[in-house]
Amino acid sequence: MQISQTGKKTWIWLTVILLLFVIFSYFLVSKQPQEYPGYVSESPAPAGTKAFYTYLQDENIDTKKWEHAPGLLTGENKQEILLMIEPFYVPERAEMEEYIDYMEAGNTILLFKSNPEGMFDVKTNPVMTEAGENVTVSDQQDEEYKALVHSMVRIQEEESDEVLLKDNAGPVALKRSFGDGSLVVVNSPNWLTNDYITDEDHVELISALLQEEQHNSLLVDEYIHGSGNKPSTAALYPKWMLVLALQLAILTLLWLMYKGKRFGPIRMPREATVRFSNEQTTALAAWYQRGRRYQDSLKLQADYLKLLLQEKWGIPYRRSWQESSELITKRDKQLSEDEARTFTRGLQDLLNKESVNKQEYLAWSKQLDRLRREVEEE
């Protein structure tokens, strides 16, 4: 009865400790600030663009978030701007073609990317400038602005391109025509971040780039930040495979429940809790048998028997087995003189052989063990 009450108290204390741990973990985790990826429009972090997105809404610009694949950009609304801020990945060729179709329909893509190499066949040139350097940027009218340019590349200009902004190292922003629309590429997405948008002349530069093309609405592309474009785990596998996996999981669970049922108390085998004195000897014998080291095992048994004969019966260890035959006969009542002579001669011949088979090993081990017991009993 006392043991039962003690067990109940233990379970109660364990439950209380577990509840306290859960409550403490909940409040500890809930107080930690939420982490946001960079350049996301809903992120208030320094690397986010929530301030810029709020600014667009405050200016009464028709602004929406785009979280779908580019194939759903119908392009029916002409003079629409799709704003891409530091894409997390370079779209595949099929998606790139869908973006190009969107521009050719009369819309504009405004791409802010530190290194736009590979996006829409844009090429860049590396420059020897310090990242985050305060530089002077000039527009098409040679009007100068101050800006922080973190990019270590400048955009490579083609003949048909129109350079919108540049510094001493090369083009910082340019426009390229695609059908009835255009692509505007800027190598400084940091201008749009919460941390830098109010620094230097970034607001003026952003406004000038937005006004470069007439637009009725503006879409902020969040698809390129992983919103909506990451397929679910179920979508990666065919339905028949998912059904088969579910059935296997259920069958495995039922099989484990069936095999795991026990009736009565759990009893541990004695071998699991008790160490026997002959464990080392048993393990060594098993090792010799698995390795087929029969000859070595017989030599060890014979050598040990010789030591016992010297200790118990006074037969010198240095004598050979044939020389010990007569002395063994005097002490061993069960062996006749002929049997002792046959035993010692056969054992001597066996020990001189290079190898023995399993049958010989078992037969002679039995004889050696019988004689060892007789010697140890005296």
C-alpha positions in Angstrom: 0.0 0.0 0.0 2.8 2.3 0.9 4.5 1.6 -2.4 1.3 2.4 -4.3 0.9 5.8 -2.6 4.6 6.6 -3.3 4.1 5.7 -7.0 1.0 8.0 -7.2 2.9 10.9 -5.6 5.7 10.4 -8.1 3.3 10.6 -11.1 1.6 13.7 -9.6 4.9 15.5 -9.2 6.0 14.5 -12.7 2.8 15.8 -14.2 3.2 19.1 -12.3 6.8 19.5 -13.5 5.8 18.8 -17.1 2.9 21.4 -16.9 5.3 24.0 -15.5 7.8 23.2 -18.2 5.2 23.6 -21.0 3.9 26.9 -19.5 7.4 28.3 -19.0 8.4 27.3 -22.6 5.2 28.9 -24.0 5.9 32.3 -22.4 9.6 32.2 -23.2 9.0 31.5 -26.9 6.1 33.9 -27.2 8.2 36.8 -26.0 10.9 36.3 -28.6 10.6 38.6 -31.7 9.3 37.1 -34.9 12.0 36.5 -37.5 11.4 37.7 -41.1 13.3 37.1 -44.3 14.9 40.0 -45.9 13.2 42.3 -48.5 9.7 41.0 -47.6 6.9 43.7 -47.7 5.4 42.7 -44.3 8.7 42.7 -42.5 9.4 45.5 -40.0 13.0 44.3 -39.5 15.8 46.5 -40.8 16.2 44.3 -43.9 12.5 44.3 -44.6 10.5 46.7 -46.9 7.4 47.3 -44.8 8.1 51.1 -44.7 8.3 51.3 -48.4 5.1 49.3 -48.9 3.3 51.6 -46.3 4.6 54.6 -48.2 3.1 53.4 -51.4 -0.3 53.0 -49.8 -0.1 56.4 -48.1 0.5 57.9 -51.5 -2.7 56.4 -52.7 -0.9 54.2 -55.2 -3.0 51.2 -56.2 -0.6 48.6 -54.6 -1.2 44.9 -54.1 0.9 41.9 -53.2 1.4 39.2 -55.8 1.9 35.7 -54.4 1.1 33.6 -57.4 3.1 32.0 -60.3 4.0 34.3 -63.2 1.8 32.3 -65.5 -1.2 33.9 -63.8 -0.1 37.4 -64.7 -2.6 37.9 -67.5 -1.3 41.2 -68.6 -4.8 42.4 -69.4 -4.3 45.5 -67.3 -1.9 47.5 -69.4 0.6 49.9 -67.9 1.0 47.7 -64.8 4.3 47.6 -62.8 5.5 44.4 -61.2 8.0 45.2 -58.5 10.6 42.5 -57.8 12.9 43.2 -54.8 16.0 41.0 -54.5 14.5 37.6 -55.6 15.6 34.7 -53.5 16.3 32.6 -56.6 16.6 32.9 -60.3 13.4 31.7 -61.9 13.5 28.7 -64.3 13.4 29.3 -68.0 9.7 28.6 -68.3 8.8 31.1 -65.6 11.2 33.7 -67.1 9.4 33.4 -70.4 6.1 34.0 -68.6 7.5 37.2 -67.0 8.7 38.3 -70.5 5.3 37.6 -72.0 3.9 39.9 -69.2 6.2 42.7 -70.2 5.6 42.3 -74.0 1.9 42.7 -73.3 2.6 46.3 -72.3 3.6 46.1 -68.6 6.8 46.9 -66.7 8.9 44.9 -64.4 11.0 47.0 -61.9 13.8 44.7 -60.7 15.9 45.6 -57.7 18.7 43.1 -57.3 22.3 43.5 -56.1 23.6 41.3 -58.9 21.0 40.8 -61.6 23.2 38.5 -63.6 21.0 35.8 -65.1 17.7 37.6 -64.8 16.2 38.3 -68.2 19.6 37.9 -69.9 21.0 40.9 -68.0 24.8 40.9 -67.7 27.0 42.7 -65.2 30.5 43.9 -64.8 32.4 43.6 -61.5 33.9 46.9 -60.1 36.6 47.7 -57.6 34.5 49.8 -55.2 33.8 49.5 -51.5 30.5 48.0 -50.6 28.1 50.5 -48.9 30.1 53.4 -50.2 28.3 56.8 -50.4 28.5 57.7 -54.1 27.1 60.4 -56.3 24.5 59.1 -58.8 23.4 61.1 -61.8 20.3 60.7 -63.9 19.6 61.4 -67.6 19.5 65.1 -67.0 22.8 65.0 -65.2 21.1 65.9 -61.9 23.1 64.5 -59.1 21.9 62.5 -56.0 23.6 61.0 -53.0 23.1 57.2 -52.5 24.5 54.2 -50.7 25.4 51.5 -53.3 26.2 48.1 -51.7 26.5 46.2 -55.0 29.9 45.2 -56.2 28.8 45.1 -59.9 27.5 47.5 -62.5 24.9 46.7 -65.1 26.3 46.0 -68.6 24.6 48.4 -71.1 23.5 47.3 -74.6 22.9 49.5 -77.6 19.1 49.7 -77.2 19.3 50.2 -73.4 18.5 53.5 -71.7 20.7 54.3 -68.8 18.6 55.9 -66.0 21.1 56.2 -63.2 24.9 55.9 -63.2 27.9 56.7 -61.0 31.6 56.8 -61.8 31.8 53.0 -61.9 29.0 52.5 -64.5 25.2 52.1 -64.8 23.3 51.7 -61.6 19.9 51.5 -63.3 18.8 51.1 -66.9 15.7 50.4 -68.9 15.3 47.7 -71.6 12.4 47.3 -74.0 10.4 44.1 -74.2 7.7 44.3 -76.8 5.1 46.9 -75.7 6.6 46.9 -72.2 9.9 47.3 -70.5 12.3 46.1 -67.9 13.9 48.5 -65.4 16.9 47.0 -63.6 18.4 48.6 -60.4 21.4 47.1 -58.6 20.5 48.7 -55.2 17.7 46.9 -53.4 19.0 48.3 -50.1 17.4 51.7 -51.0 14.0 50.1 -50.3 14.8 48.5 -46.9 13.6 50.0 -43.7 17.1 50.6 -42.6 18.2 52.7 -45.6 15.0 54.1 -47.3 15.3 57.5 -45.5 19.1 57.8 -45.9 20.6 60.1 -48.5 18.4 60.7 -51.5 17.0 57.2 -51.7 13.3 58.4 -51.6 13.8 60.8 -54.5 15.6 58.1 -56.5 12.8 55.5 -55.9 10.1 58.0 -56.8 11.9 58.9 -60.0 12.2 55.2 -61.0 8.5 54.6 -60.3 7.5 57.6 -62.4 9.7 56.4 -65.3 6.8 54.5 -66.7 3.2 55.4 -66.5 1.2 52.9 -64.5 -2.3 52.3 -63.3 -1.4 49.8 -60.6 1.6 48.3 -58.9 2.1 44.7 -57.8 4.8 43.8 -55.2 6.0 40.3 -56.2 6.2 38.1 -53.1 6.2 34.9 -55.1 10.0 35.3 -55.6 10.4 35.3 -51.9 8.9 31.9 -51.5 5.3 32.9 -50.9 3.1 30.5 -52.7 5.8 29.0 -54.9 7.0 26.3 -52.6 5.1 23.0 -53.4 3.7 21.0 -50.5 5.2 17.7 -49.6 2.2 15.9 -50.8 2.5 17.6 -54.3 5.9 16.1 -54.8 4.8 12.5 -54.9 2.0 10.7 -56.9 -1.2 9.9 -55.1 -0.8 6.2 -55.4 2.5 6.4 -53.6 1.0 8.5 -50.8 -1.9 6.1 -50.4 0.5 3.1 -50.3 2.7 4.9 -47.7 -0.4 5.6 -45.5 -1.5 2.0 -45.7 2.0 0.8 -44.8 2.1 3.2 -41.9 -1.2 1.9 -40.6 -0.3 -1.7 -41.0 3.1 -1.1 -39.3 1.3 0.6 -36.4 -1.1 -2.3 -36.0 1.7 -4.9 -36.2 3.7 -3.1 -33.5 0.6 -2.9 -31.3 0.0 -6.6 -31.9 3.6 -7.6 -31.1 3.9 -5.2 -28.2 1.1 -6.7 -26.2 2.1 -8.3 -22.9 0.2 -10.2 -20.3 1.3 -9.9 -16.7 4.4 -8.2 -15.3 7.6 -7.7 -17.4 10.2 -10.2 -16.3 13.8 -9.6 -17.1 15.9 -12.6 -17.9 18.5 -13.5 -15.3 21.2 -13.2 -18.0 20.4 -9.5 -18.4 21.1 -8.7 -14.7 23.7 -11.3 -13.6 27.3 -11.6 -14.7 28.7 -15.1 -14.6 32.2 -15.9 -13.6 32.9 -17.8 -16.8 31.7 -15.1 -19.2 35.3 -14.3 -20.3 36.1 -18.0 -20.9 32.9 -18.6 -22.8 33.5 -15.6 -25.0 37.1 -16.6 -25.7 36.0 -20.1 -26.6 33.3 -18.8 -28.9 35.9 -16.5 -30.6 38.2 -19.5 -31.2 35.3 -21.5 -32.7 34.0 -18.8 -35.0 37.6 -18.2 -36.2 38.2 -21.9 -36.7 41.3 -21.6 -34.6 41.0 -25.2 -33.4 44.8 -25.8 -33.2 45.4 -22.8 -31.1 42.6 -23.7 -28.7 43.9 -27.3 -28.3 47.4 -26.0 -27.5 46.1 -23.7 -24.9 44.0 -26.5 -23.3 47.0 -28.8 -23.3 49.3 -26.2 -21.9 46.8 -25.4 -19.1 46.5 -29.2 -18.4 50.3 -29.5 -18.1 50.3 -26.7 -15.5 47.6 -28.5 -13.5 49.6 -31.8 -13.7 52.6 -30.1 -12.3 50.7 -28.3 -9.6 48.4 -31.2 -8.5 50.2 -34.4 -9.5 53.8 -33.2 -9.5 54.5 -34.1 -13.1 57.2 -31.7 -14.4 55.9 -29.2 -16.9 59.1 -29.5 -19.1 58.4 -33.2 -19.8 56.8 -34.1 -23.1 53.4 -35.8 -23.2 55.0 -39.2 -24.1 57.4 -38.9 -21.2 54.5 -38.1 -18.8 52.5 -41.2 -19.9 53.8 -43.4 -17.1 53.3 -40.9 -14.4 49.8 -40.1 -15.6 49.0 -43.9 -15.4 50.1 -44.0 -11.8 47.7 -41.2 -10.7 44.8 -41.8 -13.0 42.9 -44.9 -11.9 40.6 -44.8 -14.9 43.3 -45.0 -17.6 45.3 -48.2 -18.2 48.9 -48.0 -19.3 48.0 -48.7 -22.9 45.3 -46.1 -22.9 47.5 -43.5 -21.3 50.3 -44.2 -23.9 47.8 -44.0 -26.7 46.4 -40.7 -25.3 49.8 -39.0 -24.9 51.1 -40.2 -28.2 48.0 -39.1 -30.1 47.9 -35.7 -28.3 51.6 -35.2 -29.1 51.0 -36.0 -32.8 47.9 -33.7 -32.8 49.8 -30.8 -31.4 52.5 -31.1 -34.0 50.0 -30.9 -36.9 49.5 -27.6 -38.7 45.8 -27.7 -38.5 42.9 -29.9 -37.2 39.3 -30.2 -38.3 36.3 -29.6 -36.1 35.6 -33.3 -35.4 39.2 -33.9 -34.1 38.9 -30.7 -32.1 35.7 -31.7 -30.4 36.9 -35.2 -29.7 40.3 -34.2 -28.1 38.7 -31.3 -26.2 36.4 -33.8 -24.6 39.4 -36.0 -23.5 41.4 -33.1 -22.2 38.4 -31.8 -20.3 37.8 -35.2 -18.7 41.5 -35.4 -17.5 41.4 -31.8 -16.3 38.4 -32.5 -14.1 40.1 -35.5 -12.6 43.2 -33.5 -11.8 41.2 -30.6 -10.3 39.1 -32.9 -8.1 42.1 -34.2 -6.2 
